[in-house]
Amino acid sequence: MKTQIYQGAMSTLKVYLYAGCGTCRKAKKYLAEHDIQFTEIPIREQPPSVQELGAMLDAYDGAITRLFNTSGQDYRRGGYKEKLKTMSVEEMISELAANGNLIKRPFVISDATALIGFKQEEWDKVFHVG
């Protein structure tokens, strides 16, 4: 099955999560139920790298706002809804890399996988489940 490919043939699947996030818990449960091996990384303490954020941006066709956790307190307090209108992509990536609270989660990345948020239908397609 596809699980074997994810376990061996490509880079390790990294899953950036926040323990207090219900969506992250659902994603983690999904991965466990489907025997998909992954490395769990606390997103607040260790945000994705600039390179990983760039790869995610490419996977989402340059839609940088999809990477932001728009419902988070840091996003609202920081006035990012307005700030993003005038920031360059490089500035946005830098802000995300510096503050994991700004990033939509879960953030899932490997050489062959790039997912942000948890939508089971999307995950089923990527991991060939169902």
Residue, then its C-alpha position, 0 to 999 in steps of 0.5 A: m500500500k501507499t503507507q510503505i512508500y511514505q515510510g521508506a521511499m521519500s523523506t520523513l513526513k514532518v507534521y507540525l502540530y500544536a497539542g492544544c489544537g483539536t484539528c491537530r489531534k484529529a490529524k494525528k489520530y488519522l495518521a495513526e489509524h492509517d499507519i502512516q509514519f511521521t515525525e511530530i514537531p511542536i509548531r509553536e516551539q519549532p516553526p517550519s523553516v523558510q525552505e519548508l514554508g516556501a515549498m508549502l507556498d509552491a504547493y498551494d500555487g503561491a496563495i500565501t494567505r492560506l498559510f496563515n492561521t487567520s483565527g489565531q490571537d497572534y494574527r488578530r493582535g498583530g493586525y495581519k489582516e491589514k499588514l498582509k496587504t502591504m507586505s512582500v511574500e519574503e516578509m510574510i515567510s519571515e514572519l511565519a518562520a519566526n512565529g509558529n502561532l501564525i501558521k495554519r495547522p497542522f502543517v504537513i511536509s515531505d519531499a512529496t507531500a504538502l498539506i495545511g489544515f486537516k480536511q479528511e477528503e484531501w488527506d484521503k487523496v494524498f495518502h490514497v486511503g479509501 
